[in-house]
């Protein structure tokens, strides 16, 4: 599988979650304040079995007026490859649960993630497994937000279904870009 496809596969859920960055004061009720551009820098693993490399992600975020839905286009890249993703998030204001669906033009299946927000942290996990380089994986994404809501850290870990081995594939710090 080309690096471009793997970068997209390993960042689908991560991008979805990164857009949930917020302070506890308004995060629980409205995502509308997240509209804009976000940029992340850190490490991306080309494949779960390869060495992590420096990488970047950049997303353009749009929210509905109620602040319960987000949609965005994003791109993640390292020195030699890049991949584009499209993700939609929806938050249930009744129970605080988050549902995300991510799709990349070069990956046939969409990845569905479910999770929740607890204060300044969001945790999401894939609902099922996805195929990457002939292996089935599940994914978990952990986000920790700054008090200012202009930065957050993200870690994404995949778990290989056949071996149970967990491998961190993404570690980034994201900053809100000013116009």
C-alpha positions as CSV (number, residue, x, y, z in Angstrom):
1,X,0.0,0.0,0.0
2,X,1.5,3.4,-0.9
3,X,2.6,5.7,1.8
4,X,-0.1,8.2,0.8
5,X,-2.8,5.6,1.5
6,X,-1.2,4.7,4.9
7,X,-0.9,8.3,6.0
8,X,-4.6,8.8,5.3
9,X,-5.5,5.5,7.0
10,X,-3.5,6.3,10.1
11,X,-4.8,9.8,10.4
12,X,-8.5,9.4,9.6
13,X,-9.7,9.1,13.1
14,X,-7.0,11.4,14.4
15,X,-8.1,14.3,12.2
16,X,-11.7,13.8,13.2
17,X,-10.8,14.0,16.9
18,X,-8.5,16.9,16.6
19,X,-11.3,19.1,15.5
20,X,-13.0,18.6,18.9
21,X,-10.4,20.7,20.7
22,X,-12.0,23.1,23.1
23,X,-12.1,24.4,26.6
24,X,-14.6,22.8,29.1
25,X,-16.6,26.0,29.3
26,X,-17.9,25.9,25.8
27,X,-16.9,22.4,24.6
28,X,-19.8,20.7,26.2
29,X,-22.4,22.8,24.3
30,X,-21.0,24.2,21.1
31,X,-18.4,23.3,18.5
32,X,-19.1,26.4,16.3
33,X,-16.0,28.2,17.7
34,X,-13.8,25.6,16.0
35,X,-14.4,26.9,12.5
36,X,-11.1,27.9,10.9
37,X,-7.7,26.3,10.1
38,X,-5.7,24.0,12.4
39,X,-2.1,22.8,11.8
40,X,-0.4,19.9,13.5
41,X,3.3,19.0,13.7
42,X,4.9,15.9,15.1
43,X,5.5,12.2,14.2
44,X,3.7,10.0,11.8
45,X,4.5,6.3,11.3
46,X,4.5,5.3,7.7
47,X,3.2,1.9,8.6
48,X,2.6,0.3,12.0
49,X,5.9,-1.6,11.6
50,X,8.0,1.3,10.3
51,X,9.9,4.1,12.1
52,X,8.1,7.4,12.9
53,X,8.9,10.4,10.8
54,X,8.3,14.1,11.1
55,X,5.0,15.1,9.6
56,X,2.4,17.8,9.4
57,X,-1.4,17.9,9.2
58,X,-3.6,20.9,8.2
59,X,-7.4,21.1,8.2
60,X,-10.1,23.5,7.2
61,X,-13.1,23.2,9.6
62,X,-16.7,24.2,9.2
63,X,-19.4,23.8,11.9
64,X,-23.2,24.0,11.8
65,X,-24.9,26.9,13.6
66,X,-25.9,24.7,16.5
67,X,-22.3,23.6,17.0
68,X,-23.1,19.9,17.1
69,X,-21.7,18.9,13.7
70,X,-18.3,19.5,12.1
71,X,-17.1,18.8,8.6
72,X,-13.6,19.4,7.2
73,X,-11.1,18.7,4.6
74,X,-7.6,17.9,5.7
75,X,-4.2,16.8,4.5
76,X,-1.4,15.1,6.3
77,X,2.1,14.6,4.9
78,X,5.7,13.7,5.6
79,X,8.7,14.6,3.4
80,X,7.7,12.3,0.6
81,X,3.9,11.8,0.6
82,X,0.6,13.3,1.5
83,X,-3.0,12.3,1.7
84,X,-6.4,14.0,1.8
85,X,-9.3,13.1,4.1
86,X,-12.9,14.2,4.6
87,X,-14.5,13.8,8.0
88,X,-17.8,14.5,9.6
89,X,-18.4,14.5,13.4
90,X,-21.7,14.7,15.3
91,X,-22.1,15.1,19.0
92,X,-25.1,14.0,20.9
93,X,-25.9,16.8,23.4
94,X,-28.1,14.5,25.4
95,X,-25.4,12.0,26.5
96,X,-22.2,13.7,25.2
97,X,-21.3,10.9,22.9
98,X,-19.4,11.6,19.7
99,X,-19.8,9.8,16.4
100,X,-17.3,10.3,13.5
101,X,-17.1,9.0,10.0
102,X,-13.9,9.5,7.9
103,X,-13.4,8.8,4.2
104,X,-10.4,9.1,2.0
105,X,-10.6,9.1,-1.8
106,X,-8.0,6.4,-2.1
107,X,-9.5,4.1,0.6
108,X,-12.7,2.2,-0.2
109,X,-14.2,1.8,3.3
110,X,-15.2,4.6,5.7
111,X,-13.9,4.3,9.3
112,X,-16.5,4.9,12.0
113,X,-15.4,6.0,15.4
114,X,-17.3,6.5,18.7
115,X,-16.3,8.1,21.9
116,X,-16.8,10.8,24.4
117,X,-15.5,14.0,25.8
118,X,-14.5,14.2,29.5
119,X,-13.4,17.8,30.4
120,X,-10.3,18.6,28.3
121,X,-9.9,15.0,27.0
122,X,-11.5,13.1,24.2
123,X,-11.2,9.4,23.6
124,X,-12.5,7.7,20.4
125,X,-12.2,4.2,19.2
126,X,-13.0,2.6,15.9
127,X,-16.4,0.7,15.8
128,X,-14.9,-2.1,13.7
129,X,-11.6,-3.0,12.1
130,X,-10.1,-1.6,9.0
131,X,-7.6,-3.1,6.5
132,X,-4.1,-1.7,6.2
133,X,-1.4,-3.5,4.2
134,X,-3.3,-6.7,4.4
135,X,-3.8,-6.7,8.1
136,X,-6.8,-5.8,10.2
137,X,-6.5,-3.0,12.8
138,X,-8.6,-1.1,15.2
139,X,-7.7,2.4,16.4
140,X,-7.8,4.5,19.6
141,X,-7.3,8.2,19.7
142,X,-6.5,10.3,22.8
143,X,-6.6,14.1,22.8
144,X,-5.6,16.5,25.6
145,X,-6.5,20.2,25.2
146,X,-4.8,23.3,26.5
147,X,-6.7,25.7,28.7
148,X,-6.7,28.3,26.0
149,X,-8.4,26.1,23.3
150,X,-5.7,27.2,20.8
151,X,-3.6,24.0,21.1
152,X,-3.9,20.3,21.9
153,X,-1.9,17.1,21.8
154,X,-3.0,14.0,20.0
155,X,-1.9,10.4,20.1
156,X,-3.2,7.6,17.9
157,X,-2.6,4.0,18.5
158,X,-3.5,1.1,16.2
159,X,-4.0,-2.5,17.5
160,X,-3.3,-5.3,15.1
161,X,-6.3,-7.8,15.3
162,X,-4.2,-11.0,14.7
163,X,-1.5,-10.3,17.3
164,X,-3.1,-7.8,19.7
165,X,0.0,-5.7,19.4
166,X,-0.6,-1.9,19.9
167,X,1.6,0.6,18.0
168,X,1.5,4.4,18.3
169,X,1.3,5.8,14.7
170,X,0.6,9.5,15.4
171,X,1.9,12.0,17.9
172,X,1.2,15.6,17.2
173,X,0.7,19.1,18.7
174,X,-2.0,21.1,16.9
175,X,-2.3,24.9,16.9
176,X,-5.1,27.1,15.6
177,X,-3.9,29.1,12.7
178,X,-4.7,32.8,12.7
179,X,-6.1,34.4,9.5
